[in-house]
Amino acid sequence: MAPSRSSGSSSPRRRRSDERVRSLLLKAAATALTLVAAGAAALHVSGHVKTAAAPLHPAVVGGAPAHGGKLSLSPSVRSADVQAVTSSYAS
């Protein structure tokens, strides 16, 4: 007796083809989603530009001159005559 060929969904060749199609559809969907997200991000960024000519590093107000200036370093933590904190609400 010859094997029946009426049930195509159970053949190994058909299953491989279905898996290949599903794989390609998943890859295409992921690629499309990535492109849409990148496009949306580009639109968002281009719509929120403040000033295209703004400097990346603005000048420091009251700072030393750029050429021939002198840099003086001082400690940023200074001692004071106050009572030490020995506990807090969380401790």
C-alpha positions in Angstrom: 0.0 0.0 0.0 1.4 3.5 -1.0 1.6 6.2 1.7 -1.1 8.8 1.5 -0.1 12.3 0.3 -3.4 14.0 1.2 -2.2 15.5 4.5 0.4 18.1 3.5 0.7 19.7 6.9 2.4 16.6 8.4 5.2 16.3 5.8 8.6 17.4 7.0 9.2 19.5 3.9 6.0 21.4 4.5 6.9 22.1 8.1 10.4 23.4 7.2 8.8 25.7 4.6 6.3 27.0 7.2 9.1 27.5 9.8 11.2 29.4 7.1 8.2 31.7 6.3 7.6 32.4 10.0 11.3 33.1 10.5 11.4 35.5 7.6 8.2 37.2 8.8 9.6 37.6 12.3 12.8 39.1 10.9 10.9 41.4 8.6 8.6 42.6 11.5 11.6 43.2 13.8 13.4 45.1 11.1 10.3 47.2 10.3 9.8 47.9 14.0 13.5 49.0 14.4 13.2 51.3 11.4 10.0 52.9 12.6 11.5 53.4 16.1 14.6 55.0 14.6 12.5 57.2 12.3 10.3 58.3 15.3 13.4 59.1 17.4 14.9 61.1 14.5 11.6 63.1 14.1 11.4 63.7 17.9 15.0 64.9 18.1 14.8 67.2 15.0 11.6 68.7 16.4 13.2 69.6 19.8 16.3 71.4 18.6 16.6 74.6 20.5 19.3 76.5 18.5 21.4 74.9 15.9 24.1 77.5 16.3 24.4 77.0 20.1 27.9 76.3 21.3 28.6 72.9 22.8 30.7 74.3 25.6 29.4 77.8 26.7 31.9 80.2 28.2 32.3 80.1 32.0 30.8 83.2 33.6 33.4 85.0 35.8 36.1 82.4 34.9 39.7 83.0 34.2 40.7 84.3 30.7 41.4 81.6 28.1 45.0 82.7 27.4 47.6 83.6 30.1 45.2 83.0 32.9 46.1 81.7 36.3 44.4 78.7 38.0 44.0 78.7 41.8 42.7 75.7 43.6 41.2 75.7 47.0 39.5 73.0 49.0 35.7 72.8 48.5 35.0 71.4 52.0 35.5 73.7 54.9 35.4 73.0 58.6 32.8 74.7 60.8 32.0 74.8 64.5 28.6 72.9 64.4 27.3 69.9 66.3 28.0 66.6 64.5 25.0 64.6 63.1 25.0 61.3 65.0 21.7 59.9 63.8 19.0 60.5 61.3 15.4 59.6 60.7 16.4 56.6 58.6 18.9 55.2 61.2 
